[in-house]
Amino acid sequence: MNTMNFSEMSDQQLDVAERKIAGKYMHQVPWGAVAWGIGNCLVFIALFPLVLMDILSLWIAFPIAVLNVTLSYLPSHEAQHNIIAGKGKPLRWLNELVGHVSTIPLVYPYRVLRATHMEHHKHCNHPVNDCDIDTHADSTPHFFWKTLLNKQPASQRNSAYSACLQRTGQGHLVLDAVLMQSAYIIIMFLLAWTGHAIEALFLWFIPKLIGETYLIYYLAWAPHHPGNEQGRYRDTRAFKSRMGNIMSMGMQYHIIHHLYPRIPLSKTPAAYREMKPILEHRGCELGTL
């Protein structure tokens, strides 16, 4: 690939070369994500009886719960893009199971996430139609300040997804969010009412705040910053994270995901390395990666 003279290739020839590379990494069931999504949720659920029965210390369970919430989104993200199995496929039930189960610790309904995420892909960085546009910020400190403000009940972030669903004629999915949030509130109330308010706080409430912030930073802000351009090769980027690819949730190669959403997360680094010469020729933002 590095020996090709891209300056002599037409856009059509570049497209063919790019798709040929991408095709090598598609149509593979990400079994690791399946085990990750279901296993992570089971570990999170198990923390509650283990702590309440004094089998596990709350102060050991707390960082585990933070990790569980932080890790809960990406398996569902694979399912949102039908990477595990598309409609009509034998493993479709598993795709949907992972999608629904994995985000329980995060308290986000799968169907809402899928619907709004598809809109993000269609309208990435659009000032109105991108439901994640409010996560953009000028810098890392600015991001954390905006995130703090977005925790307020009347913030734009809290209504972004419901507004997106209403705009796209999918308002009925709001019921999913209402039911899931209601179940969360009821569980938290029952824990507090039975004398376990501290456990509720450190097993779910605080881990949820930390996990949400970490996810939004690496999944929404970092790969799209500065987020002022639109277009297939300009609305996201590759970037070098000081935390490394694993700690940045695999988002260093997010440009590959936006170009070819059916490539599993675990395959994006390899796809990026092979596709990088083409992306450089196209003028993509690749940082120092």
Secondary structure, DSSP 8 states (H G I E B T S, - for coil): -TTS-GGGS-HHHHHHHHHHHHHTTSS---HHHHHHHHHHHHHHHHHHHHHHTTSS-HHHHHHHHHHHHHTSHHHHHHHHTT-S--TTSTTHHHHHHHHHHHTTTTT--HHHHHHHHHHHHHTTT-TTT-TTGGG--SSHHHHHHHHHHHTSTT-HHHHHHHHHHHHTT-GGGHHHHHHHHHHHHHHHHHHHHTT-HHHHIIIIIHHHHHHHHHHIIIIIITTTTT----STTTS------TTHHHHTTTGGGHHHHHH-TTS-GGGHHHHHHHHHHHHHHTT---TT-
